[in-house]
């Protein structure tokens, strides 16, 4: 395992690893790449605000760092040297692109880094405001801000910031101060857009919702002359105080870094190596990387592979997520479930249908009706690409679940934020079996919670409307998975979020048995029959469509 990157003064811990990598140690190079990739990803991601080019720039940065590692004389300067390479690649990318190509809308399509920062680091309040304000800065300001953010967070020193930017420390101080002033202006815009100023709403009717310099100037001018928008209800904390000690945004699971022959995997590149430039070939034959013609790192701790072109790959030990699991025994006296052969389809034949699906709205049971026994199916554990908790609040986000056990999907509906029709989440790429086993959380989403509102909205907050025939969900929905599947957030229209947790039979059973006497509105509902006639989720498919929102409601799998 590589040692996790920490704060400013731990570069000394990497001296031996850097020296070993320079001498051609494959494991040391793996550790170096794996340990410092998050820093490079954060520098590039924030500077480009998640533009589609982020992956390419990170790739090129790491390729150049590996190829030139032998030229690094002082291991203590490794961090500033690496960040300087990243900054040069960012600037080279800007010079290569024509002005007409610099359409920052691609950042939104590829994945806004501000949103990633908020979601991955669970930022709230003014910290969230700072992350979202970054969208309003120009590219050059974002480049410096990406370094200053890391300085304040304790990941870089001011000396390293100046060295990476290629300026003196005095010049860095002046430029950082200017960026901070522009960031505060952008924070004011974020606050105002979250407010209820009628004049601002009228001003933004023609705005497409994408931050740019023209609208930044218009909105800033409005805020300066508006008593409503300029009146801050709480003290504004300086950005540097909010960012102290903040973590790096994790490299997304599924991000693949290939350091082999100009970015191709070693397997694909071996046969085509003649066509690659002498510069790349020379870099890969330097002493520092002579034995490392191919190095692939898949984010999320999956594996790191390093091997020469003529030799077989050698991989690190599999992680817990890939290790085989032994099924745990069911509780005595409870039904158990054994997957049928049809739940593990082979490519040579079409998968047979299994299970049923509820495609009509059921009436809510009596609040005091105690649910029946929840059958205990075998559990050997569920792994999630988001870890212990996936918080999906925006369209396009997805979590892949694998293993054998229970999964909790918790709903968050905000009709007062953006009412409308709810586009339901979809389950795609199913391998094995998936069942909808129980509903809990103490309430259905249409349970009355006050005189004028219901769980799905009301006259005061606005309504959230389910598509016709969609089964009414409860606050907590429990599913049983034996295989793998991906759950997609398809938010369009109404605003909603889903939080996905790997869970257990014990947690589900306890939840559905929490009734009105414990403060809930109602008991939960057990749907599991213990067999294949247990309902499967709506919007479920074994296919992997390009747009998950197109999965049909009346699912048959």
Secondary structure, DSSP 4 states (H G I P E B T S, - for coil): -PPPP-SGGGGGGGHHHHHHHHTT-HHHHHHHHHHHHHHHHHHHHHHHTT-TTHHHHHHHHHHHHHHTGGG---GGGHHHHHHHHHHHHHHHHHHHS-GGG--THHHHHH--HHHHHHHHHT--HHHHHHHHHGGGS-HHHHHHHHHHHHHHTTSS-HHHHHHHHTS-HHHHHHHHHHHHHHHHHHHHHHHHHTS--HHHHHHGGG--S---HHHHHHHHHHHHT-HHHH--SSPPPPHHHHHTTPPPPPPPTT-EEE-STTTS-HHHHHTTGGGS-HHHHHHTTSGGGTT-SEEEEETTTTEEEEE-TTS---BPPP-TTTS--PPBPPPTTS------GGGS--TTSPPPP--EE--SPPPPPPTT----------B-EEEETTTT-EEE-STT-EEEEEEEEEEEEEEEE-TTTS-EEE---EEEEEEEEEEEEEEEEEEETTSB-SSSEETTEETTTEEEEEPTTPPPPEEEEEEEEEEEEEEE----BS-EEEEEEEE-HHHHHHHHT--GGGT-SS--EE---SSTTSEEPSSB-SS--SSGGGS-SS---
